[in-house]
Amino acid sequence: MTIEVEKIEAFRNKFEEVVSSTIAPELLMPEIVIDTEIRFKDITWPFYNIISQMEPFGPENLRPHFLVRNAFETGFSKILKEQHLRFVLRQDNMTLAGIGFGMADKLPLLQMKKPVDIVFKIDENEWNGQRTLQLRMIDLRITGDLATTN
């Protein structure tokens, strides 16, 4: 397509007008592709090492997204730097920590003391010379509550 430079703004405005008046609301909701559902007990160093063998990750080779259902907040979750969520969740007898960058608004969901479903990537965290696996949150909702998804 070719367009004259001085007509780009008018084209952009008309395009936005037509799209916003015709697009279905459900198409405006972002979609998260989940590779598989797992349990906290599955998140081990050998499992992480297998995932790491799939690197390098990028647009054509995305890092896997996992889903864990029915996890509970442990009381140690908090907001960092006013916008990030540091959380600690438990499923069965296993506890894992994680980070949700720009997801401070999810803390009230955790504080409801209801089971949550979390979509995440597995990351390696090194702090004070100690390496641990952590969850990097992509999204979170109360278990069974479709209304709390973004």
LODRENKOL-944003 format. One line per field, with one value per residue: chain; residue in three letters; x, y, z of N, C-alpha, C, O, CB in turn; residue number from 1. Coordinates in steps of 0.1 Angstrom, whole numbers. Glycine has a CB too. Layout:
// residues N
unit	A, ...
code	ALA, ...
nu	X, ...
nv	Y, ...
nw	Z, ...
cau	X, ...
cav	Y, ...
caw	Z, ...
cu	X, ...
cv	Y, ...
cw	Z, ...
ou	X, ...
ov	Y, ...
ow	Z, ...
cbu	X, ...
cbv	Y, ...
cbw	Z, ...
pos	NUM, ...
END
This chain:
// residues 150
unit	A, A, A, A, A, A, A, A, A, A, A, A, A, A, A, A, A, A, A, A, A, A, A, A, A, A, A, A, A, A, A, A, A, A, A, A, A, A, A, A, A, A, A, A, A, A, A, A, A, A, A, A, A, A, A, A, A, A, A, A, A, A, A, A, A, A, A, A, A, A, A, A, A, A, A, A, A, A, A, A, A, A, A, A, A, A, A, A, A, A, A, A, A, A, A, A, A, A, A, A, A, A, A, A, A, A, A, A, A, A, A, A, A, A, A, A, A, A, A, A, A, A, A, A, A, A, A, A, A, A, A, A, A, A, A, A, A, A, A, A, A, A, A, A, A, A, A, A, A, A
code	MET, THR, ILE, GLU, VAL, GLU, LYS, ILE, GLU, ALA, PHE, ARG, ASN, LYS, PHE, GLU, GLU, VAL, VAL, SER, SER, THR, ILE, ALA, PRO, GLU, LEU, LEU, MET, PRO, GLU, ILE, VAL, ILE, ASP, THR, GLU, ILE, ARG, PHE, LYS, ASP, ILE, THR, TRP, PRO, PHE, TYR, ASN, ILE, ILE, SER, GLN, MET, GLU, PRO, PHE, GLY, PRO, GLU, ASN, LEU, ARG, PRO, HIS, PHE, LEU, VAL, ARG, ASN, ALA, PHE, GLU, THR, GLY, PHE, SER, LYS, ILE, LEU, LYS, GLU, GLN, HIS, LEU, ARG, PHE, VAL, LEU, ARG, GLN, ASP, ASN, MET, THR, LEU, ALA, GLY, ILE, GLY, PHE, GLY, MET, ALA, ASP, LYS, LEU, PRO, LEU, LEU, GLN, MET, LYS, LYS, PRO, VAL, ASP, ILE, VAL, PHE, LYS, ILE, ASP, GLU, ASN, GLU, TRP, ASN, GLY, GLN, ARG, THR, LEU, GLN, LEU, ARG, MET, ILE, ASP, LEU, ARG, ILE, THR, GLY, ASP, LEU, ALA, THR, THR, ASN
nu	8, 5, 8, 3, 24, 13, -12, -13, -20, -48, -56, -49, -66, -92, -90, -87, -113, -131, -122, -126, -154, -163, -150, -153, -159, -147, -125, -107, -95, -65, -47, -33, -11, -8, 15, 15, -1, 11, 24, 36, 54, 66, 84, 116, 152, 164, 142, 141, 166, 163, 144, 161, 178, 165, 170, 184, 158, 133, 114, 106, 109, 96, 98, 86, 52, 36, 9, -4, -27, -49, -33, -20, -17, 9, 11, 34, 36, 42, 44, 68, 88, 66, 52, 57, 51, 60, 57, 47, 38, 19, 14, 0, 24, 45, 63, 68, 84, 80, 79, 61, 63, 53, 28, 15, -11, -23, -21, -43, -60, -45, -46, -71, -72, -81, -79, -57, -51, -23, -4, 28, 63, 93, 120, 155, 168, 193, 206, 224, 245, 231, 213, 181, 150, 124, 91, 80, 55, 28, 1, -27, -54, -84, -91, -112, -125, -134, -138, -117, -95, -72
nv	-12, 22, 55, 90, 111, 133, 125, 105, 108, 114, 90, 72, 81, 76, 48, 39, 47, 31, 5, 5, 8, -16, -39, -68, -69, -91, -96, -77, -84, -94, -124, -152, -176, -208, -232, -257, -272, -275, -287, -274, -291, -301, -283, -281, -281, -299, -300, -272, -270, -286, -270, -248, -258, -253, -228, -203, -181, -162, -142, -163, -185, -189, -185, -211, -210, -216, -231, -231, -243, -236, -226, -211, -180, -172, -153, -137, -120, -90, -55, -41, -13, 2, -8, -34, -69, -90, -122, -151, -183, -213, -247, -277, -292, -276, -246, -217, -188, -157, -131, -104, -82, -49, -56, -49, -43, -68, -77, -74, -95, -118, -114, -121, -146, -168, -197, -195, -193, -193, -180, -183, -179, -198, -187, -182, -171, -151, -142, -127, -146, -170, -193, -197, -211, -192, -179, -161, -140, -139, -137, -137, -151, -155, -189, -205, -181, -164, -137, -122, -121, -104
nw	0, -7, 5, 7, 25, 39, 43, 61, 88, 87, 75, 96, 117, 106, 102, 129, 138, 122, 130, 158, 159, 148, 158, 178, 214, 228, 213, 220, 244, 258, 248, 264, 258, 270, 277, 292, 320, 353, 384, 416, 426, 404, 396, 394, 397, 377, 358, 351, 340, 317, 303, 299, 280, 256, 248, 225, 237, 221, 196, 178, 193, 220, 256, 276, 289, 319, 338, 371, 392, 420, 441, 472, 489, 511, 531, 530, 508, 490, 480, 458, 452, 446, 424, 416, 423, 448, 456, 476, 472, 480, 472, 479, 497, 490, 486, 468, 456, 438, 412, 400, 376, 374, 385, 408, 414, 417, 443, 461, 453, 461, 488, 495, 505, 491, 469, 441, 406, 386, 359, 345, 340, 344, 362, 370, 400, 415, 445, 471, 467, 465, 446, 434, 422, 407, 402, 374, 372, 349, 347, 370, 388, 408, 416, 394, 388, 362, 358, 369, 352, 331
cau	0, 12, 0, 10, 28, 4, -25, -12, -28, -62, -58, -48, -78, -103, -88, -91, -127, -137, -119, -133, -168, -167, -144, -160, -152, -139, -112, -98, -89, -53, -47, -21, -9, -3, 20, 10, -4, 20, 23, 48, 64, 73, 94, 129, 164, 165, 132, 146, 178, 158, 139, 172, 184, 157, 175, 180, 144, 130, 101, 102, 111, 92, 100, 73, 43, 30, -3, -6, -41, -52, -22, -25, -8, 14, 12, 46, 36, 43, 47, 81, 90, 52, 46, 60, 45, 68, 47, 51, 26, 20, 5, 3, 34, 56, 62, 76, 84, 81, 78, 52, 67, 42, 16, 12, -26, -28, -19, -56, -64, -38, -50, -84, -71, -87, -70, -55, -44, -12, 4, 41, 75, 102, 133, 165, 171, 205, 206, 234, 252, 222, 205, 168, 140, 113, 81, 78, 41, 23, -13, -32, -68, -90, -94, -125, -132, -130, -139, -106, -84, -70
cav	0, 35, 66, 102, 114, 143, 118, 94, 111, 112, 75, 66, 84, 68, 34, 37, 49, 20, -7, 6, 6, -29, -50, -74, -67, -102, -96, -67, -90, -101, -138, -158, -190, -216, -244, -268, -271, -283, -285, -268, -302, -304, -272, -286, -277, -307, -295, -259, -272, -290, -258, -239, -263, -248, -214, -190, -177, -150, -142, -175, -196, -182, -193, -217, -204, -227, -228, -238, -240, -239, -222, -202, -170, -176, -141, -130, -113, -76, -47, -36, -1, 7, -13, -48, -78, -101, -131, -164, -192, -227, -257, -289, -289, -269, -232, -210, -173, -151, -117, -99, -69, -41, -62, -46, -43, -81, -80, -76, -109, -127, -111, -126, -159, -178, -203, -187, -199, -184, -183, -178, -185, -202, -180, -184, -159, -152, -131, -130, -158, -182, -195, -204, -210, -183, -178, -147, -140, -133, -133, -144, -150, -164, -201, -206, -168, -159, -123, -115, -121, -92
caw	0, -8, 10, 8, 39, 45, 45, 71, 100, 83, 74, 109, 124, 100, 105, 143, 139, 117, 138, 171, 157, 143, 165, 189, 226, 232, 206, 227, 255, 254, 250, 269, 254, 281, 272, 300, 335, 361, 399, 422, 428, 391, 393, 400, 389, 365, 349, 346, 331, 304, 296, 295, 268, 245, 245, 230, 235, 213, 190, 172, 203, 233, 268, 280, 299, 327, 347, 383, 398, 434, 450, 482, 494, 525, 540, 528, 496, 493, 469, 457, 444, 443, 412, 414, 433, 453, 462, 480, 471, 484, 466, 486, 508, 483, 486, 458, 455, 425, 410, 390, 373, 371, 388, 422, 415, 420, 457, 468, 450, 470, 502, 497, 511, 483, 460, 429, 394, 382, 347, 348, 334, 354, 361, 380, 408, 424, 455, 481, 464, 466, 434, 436, 411, 410, 392, 369, 369, 337, 351, 382, 391, 418, 410, 389, 385, 349, 357, 374, 343, 324
cu	9, 3, 9, 13, 18, -10, -25, -20, -43, -65, -58, -61, -90, -102, -92, -106, -134, -135, -127, -148, -173, -161, -152, -152, -143, -125, -102, -91, -76, -53, -33, -21, -2, 2, 16, 7, 5, 17, 36, 58, 72, 84, 107, 140, 166, 155, 136, 157, 173, 152, 150, 179, 177, 161, 183, 165, 143, 117, 97, 104, 108, 95, 86, 65, 36, 18, -2, -19, -41, -39, -27, -14, -4, 14, 25, 47, 36, 46, 61, 81, 76, 45, 48, 54, 55, 58, 54, 38, 29, 10, 9, 13, 46, 53, 72, 74, 84, 79, 69, 55, 55, 28, 12, -3, -31, -27, -33, -62, -58, -42, -64, -84, -79, -77, -69, -49, -34, -6, 17, 52, 84, 116, 143, 168, 183, 205, 215, 241, 244, 214, 192, 160, 129, 103, 80, 63, 37, 8, -17, -47, -72, -94, -109, -132, -127, -131, -127, -94, -83, -74
cv	12, 46, 79, 106, 123, 137, 107, 96, 109, 97, 68, 68, 76, 53, 31, 38, 36, 7, -6, 5, -8, -41, -55, -72, -78, -103, -86, -73, -98, -116, -143, -173, -198, -229, -257, -264, -280, -280, -280, -279, -305, -294, -275, -281, -286, -303, -282, -261, -277, -279, -249, -245, -259, -234, -214, -187, -164, -151, -155, -187, -190, -192, -199, -210, -216, -221, -237, -234, -243, -237, -212, -193, -174, -165, -133, -122, -98, -68, -41, -24, 4, 1, -28, -56, -89, -110, -145, -173, -206, -235, -270, -285, -282, -254, -226, -195, -169, -136, -114, -85, -61, -46, -60, -46, -57, -85, -82, -90, -119, -126, -116, -140, -170, -185, -195, -196, -188, -189, -176, -185, -188, -194, -185, -171, -161, -140, -136, -143, -171, -182, -202, -202, -201, -183, -163, -147, -133, -128, -142, -141, -159, -177, -202, -193, -162, -143, -115, -115, -108, -93
cw	0, -3, 10, 22, 46, 48, 55, 83, 98, 82, 87, 117, 119, 102, 119, 145, 134, 126, 151, 170, 153, 150, 177, 202, 231, 225, 212, 239, 251, 257, 255, 265, 265, 275, 279, 314, 342, 376, 404, 423, 416, 389, 401, 392, 376, 354, 343, 337, 317, 296, 291, 282, 255, 241, 232, 227, 228, 206, 184, 181, 216, 245, 272, 291, 306, 335, 359, 389, 413, 443, 460, 486, 508, 535, 539, 515, 499, 480, 470, 448, 439, 431, 409, 426, 436, 460, 466, 480, 476, 477, 473, 497, 502, 483, 476, 458, 441, 424, 399, 387, 368, 375, 403, 425, 418, 434, 464, 465, 459, 484, 505, 504, 504, 474, 447, 418, 390, 369, 349, 339, 346, 352, 372, 387, 416, 432, 467, 479, 464, 453, 438, 423, 415, 398, 387, 364, 356, 340, 363, 383, 402, 411, 406, 386, 372, 348, 362, 364, 336, 310
ou	19, -9, 21, 4, 15, -18, -35, -27, -50, -76, -67, -66, -98, -112, -99, -112, -143, -144, -133, -154, -184, -165, -158, -140, -132, -116, -90, -82, -76, -60, -23, -30, 10, -5, 12, 12, 7, 8, 46, 70, 83, 93, 108, 138, 168, 158, 135, 158, 179, 154, 149, 185, 182, 156, 187, 159, 151, 109, 85, 100, 118, 93, 76, 71, 31, 17, 0, -22, -33, -36, -37, -2, -12, 17, 27, 58, 30, 50, 65, 76, 76, 34, 41, 54, 58, 52, 64, 29, 41, -2, 21, 11, 57, 42, 84, 63, 88, 78, 68, 51, 47, 18, 5, -8, -43, -33, -34, -69, -64, -43, -68, -95, -83, -66, -79, -42, -37, -3, 18, 49, 83, 121, 139, 169, 185, 205, 213, 243, 250, 207, 192, 163, 125, 107, 80, 60, 43, 4, -11, -52, -65, -100, -118, -144, -116, -125, -126, -83, -93, -73
ov	13, 46, 78, 104, 121, 143, 101, 87, 103, 92, 60, 59, 71, 47, 21, 30, 32, 0, -16, 0, -11, -52, -47, -74, -76, -109, -86, -66, -106, -121, -139, -180, -194, -236, -267, -255, -292, -272, -282, -277, -311, -296, -271, -276, -281, -302, -280, -254, -274, -277, -244, -237, -260, -229, -225, -192, -155, -160, -159, -199, -187, -204, -192, -205, -225, -210, -249, -222, -251, -246, -205, -197, -178, -167, -124, -117, -94, -74, -37, -24, 9, 5, -34, -51, -96, -105, -149, -169, -210, -231, -274, -276, -281, -250, -230, -191, -176, -130, -122, -76, -65, -43, -69, -49, -58, -95, -92, -96, -128, -136, -116, -145, -179, -179, -190, -206, -176, -201, -164, -195, -182, -195, -191, -160, -171, -129, -147, -151, -182, -172, -213, -194, -202, -186, -154, -152, -122, -118, -152, -131, -168, -176, -199, -193, -156, -137, -103, -110, -100, -84
ow	7, -7, 14, 30, 57, 55, 58, 88, 106, 86, 90, 123, 126, 105, 121, 152, 141, 128, 155, 180, 153, 149, 184, 202, 236, 229, 208, 244, 242, 266, 250, 268, 268, 268, 272, 319, 339, 379, 398, 422, 416, 380, 413, 380, 366, 342, 331, 327, 307, 284, 280, 275, 244, 231, 228, 217, 230, 209, 184, 177, 224, 244, 271, 300, 299, 338, 358, 389, 418, 451, 458, 487, 516, 547, 546, 512, 509, 470, 480, 437, 427, 428, 401, 437, 427, 470, 461, 488, 475, 475, 472, 505, 508, 480, 476, 460, 432, 435, 389, 394, 359, 369, 409, 436, 421, 438, 472, 473, 463, 491, 517, 508, 510, 471, 442, 421, 389, 368, 353, 332, 356, 341, 382, 380, 423, 428, 472, 489, 462, 450, 445, 414, 427, 387, 396, 353, 353, 335, 366, 379, 406, 400, 415, 381, 372, 340, 359, 368, 335, 302
cbu	-10, 18, -6, 3, 42, 2, -31, 3, -25, -66, -47, -36, -81, -104, -73, -84, -131, -132, -104, -130, -174, -163, -129, -163, -162, -146, -114, -107, -99, -41, -51, -20, -2, -13, 36, 20, -19, 35, 18, 45, 57, 63, 88, 129, 177, 163, 119, 150, 188, 147, 130, 182, 184, 142, 183, 188, 137, 141, 101, 111, 125, 77, 106, 75, 33, 40, -16, 6, -52, -57, -10, -29, -14, 28, 11, 58, 24, 54, 36, 91, 99, 53, 51, 75, 32, 80, 36, 58, 21, 18, 6, 8, 39, 58, 65, 74, 95, 70, 92, 37, 78, 42, 17, 17, -32, -20, -12, -66, -62, -23, -49, -92, -74, -99, -74, -45, -55, -1, -4, 45, 83, 105, 131, 179, 159, 218, 192, 226, 263, 214, 213, 160, 135, 118, 67, 88, 33, 23, -23, -25, -77, -102, -91, -133, -128, -139, -151, -101, -86, -55
cbv	0, 38, 63, 114, 121, 155, 113, 93, 125, 119, 69, 72, 99, 71, 30, 47, 61, 17, -8, 20, 16, -30, -46, -89, -64, -115, -92, -55, -100, -95, -145, -157, -191, -219, -244, -280, -274, -279, -299, -262, -315, -303, -258, -301, -278, -322, -294, -250, -282, -301, -250, -238, -278, -249, -208, -179, -177, -148, -131, -177, -202, -178, -184, -232, -194, -233, -229, -235, -249, -253, -216, -210, -156, -182, -146, -141, -116, -72, -35, -47, -4, 22, -5, -50, -83, -96, -134, -164, -192, -228, -257, -301, -302, -275, -226, -216, -166, -158, -111, -101, -69, -38, -77, -32, -38, -91, -69, -65, -112, -125, -97, -127, -158, -172, -218, -175, -202, -182, -177, -181, -175, -217, -165, -190, -155, -153, -128, -130, -160, -182, -203, -197, -224, -169, -182, -144, -133, -143, -134, -138, -153, -158, -213, -213, -159, -164, -118, -121, -132, -87
cbw	12, -22, 24, 0, 39, 36, 32, 75, 105, 71, 65, 117, 123, 85, 103, 152, 131, 102, 140, 178, 148, 129, 170, 187, 237, 230, 191, 231, 262, 262, 236, 285, 240, 292, 272, 299, 338, 358, 406, 435, 433, 380, 397, 402, 397, 368, 356, 358, 337, 306, 306, 306, 269, 248, 256, 223, 249, 203, 179, 159, 201, 232, 280, 284, 293, 336, 339, 393, 391, 436, 442, 495, 493, 523, 554, 528, 487, 503, 468, 452, 433, 441, 400, 412, 429, 462, 452, 494, 457, 500, 451, 477, 514, 469, 500, 444, 463, 416, 407, 394, 362, 356, 386, 426, 403, 411, 464, 463, 435, 469, 505, 484, 526, 475, 457, 432, 383, 393, 334, 363, 324, 355, 363, 374, 417, 415, 460, 495, 473, 479, 423, 448, 406, 413, 397, 358, 381, 325, 340, 395, 378, 426, 419, 399, 397, 338, 366, 387, 333, 325
pos	1, 2, 3, 4, 5, 6, 7, 8, 9, 10, 11, 12, 13, 14, 15, 16, 17, 18, 19, 20, 21, 22, 23, 24, 25, 26, 27, 28, 29, 30, 31, 32, 33, 34, 35, 36, 37, 38, 39, 40, 41, 42, 43, 44, 45, 46, 47, 48, 49, 50, 51, 52, 53, 54, 55, 56, 57, 58, 59, 60, 61, 62, 63, 64, 65, 66, 67, 68, 69, 70, 71, 72, 73, 74, 75, 76, 77, 78, 79, 80, 81, 82, 83, 84, 85, 86, 87, 88, 89, 90, 91, 92, 93, 94, 95, 96, 97, 98, 99, 100, 101, 102, 103, 104, 105, 106, 107, 108, 109, 110, 111, 112, 113, 114, 115, 116, 117, 118, 119, 120, 121, 122, 123, 124, 125, 126, 127, 128, 129, 130, 131, 132, 133, 134, 135, 136, 137, 138, 139, 140, 141, 142, 143, 144, 145, 146, 147, 148, 149, 150
END
